[in-house]
Amino acid sequence: MAVENGAVIAVENQTDGTHSVTIQHAAGYISVYRNLGEILVRKGQTLQSGAVLGRINTDAENSAESSGVLAFELWRDGTAVDPERYILF
């Protein structure tokens, strides 16, 4: 689910058979969601916080690298930041 309101700026197919979604948020923040087996959003779409953007692979045979775990990144002004400093998990 989207961690905050924002716009989808990229939906990509990865070489391992999974997909990723990148969302631009206010104040220079970008969130990246990797290891998705199914994408439910499109580039340019505006999302509200909590919107479902995809599903992870749960069947390891669907992807050589899939572990069934979402990979999440948070960036601010082009620098990776620790999500735990900004998001209550």
Buried (B, 14 or more C-beta within 10 A) or exposed (E): EBBBBBBBBEBBEBEEEBBBBBBBBEEEBBBBBBBBBEBEBEEEBEBEEEBEBBEBBEEEEEBEBBEEEEBBBBBEEEEEBEBEEEEEE
